[in-house]
Amino acid sequence: MADVDNSSTSHPDPSTTPSFTPTTEYGPIASDLGEINLGGRKPPARPGLTWRDTLALPVLGAAYLVHWRYRRSAPRRIPALTSLRLAELYGTVGFTWIIMREEERLKQRTFRDRDLLMIEACAYGLRVSYNAIRHDPMPEQLKMNEPRIMDYPSDDAIGARLYWWYNHIWSDPVEWNIAFTNLVAGHVQPALELSRHDRDVCLTHIANTMHEPGDNEAYIYGAKPFAITLCGVTPFAMLARWIGKRALWLPLNAVQRALVYATVGTAAAQSYQHASYLLTLQDKRAPPICFARFSGRGSSGPWTR
């Protein structure tokens, strides 16, 4: 592990970090994070096969063939909305559908596991609370410190480093430091009982959850810059295709195509990362037990196995 600058990786000061009493869609979480009250809401039942799993892609393929035949017999009279070919358009929709169904399967695994559900609910509760102060001034220490970099695999292969960035680019230092302060600072001994991998997974997942504005279950905020730029470029690209000058429409077509793929790809990557990351815990029972110990419940807490 390469040496890091302690000035940029020191732990945030709990006295200057906002603390929360979160409430989630699963019910209230005690302020000590010792337990979660599901409020009678049961985790989703295991879903069976539906037409979405068995017929969606064949139906999409049939729709493509019908659309292709229609375009051959009735050429377009207005400029195309995007520069994508018909096959690219339907291929993008099919890819997005496959990712969405896989995400749903991963979410079902998380929601049916009481340990993972507690972590997910804790993350969601902190997200709702953080949204209330998102635009308030934050201490500079929260913005400048980067303790999460201490777990950066600088000595490992490039694949491990890229995987680290893939999991950590969806939040800022502010969210990670708030998650660290609320869940670890002042409770160092229980935190040390977690492996470095599991501790980083928990804190990073919570920080990534907090970074997403709003209160829905979509985690696609990372694609927002590409989506906004795409909306701005599309009218000019349509106008260039209508005018028909190659010097205009060719570069705009390339830019629009790149933005479409960047928007879809980034949204898919972020939402899949969020759905799958908790499932990489090496010991999924350890974080809930430590959360219980943070509240002083010790081994008799409700999360002890």
C-alpha angles and dihedrals in degrees: 000000000000120000115263133203107261091206090065098040105042117128118265119257110253091210091065098039122093115245124207142208099207130203119193141191086259092059134276122322116216113250089244090056088232097132144001123228108214090194094220092304110135123211112256117279120246106278121231126218112292135182087267089067100040108029108024097089095042089050090049090050091050090049089053092053092048091047092047092051091047092052091051091054097037112034117208115268099191130052114279116256092229136017092238118119116237092256091050091050095051091040090055091050091049092049091050091050093052091050092048093052092048090049090052090052091051092047090052089054090051096046093049091054112079094204095051090041091059092053091046092049091047090052092048092048092052089048092055092047093045091052088064092061100026094116097040120106111274127206111266089234090067091053099045105039117087107185091155089070089071087077094049108126095228093157095049131088120288090255091062091048093050090048090052091052091046090058097041106041093079095076140040130236090260094063094042093049093048090050090048094049095046096047108026115018110097091017100070098145096058089044091053089057087069119081114249089248095053093043091052092046092052096046094042093048091050092047092049089050092050092051092064111089122220127033104268127108096249118111104191103112091119089069094055097096091051092045093050092048090048091054090051095048098044098075091050092047091051091048091049091051090049092051089049100214109145093210088061107038099039098065092037090051090053092048093047093048091050091049092050092053092042092052096046094040095048093046091049093046094050097044092046091048091053093049095047106035100083089052089066092069110125092211110019092183095060100070095053091047090052091047087055091050090050086065093049095253093123121185093334093065121121092254097059115112 
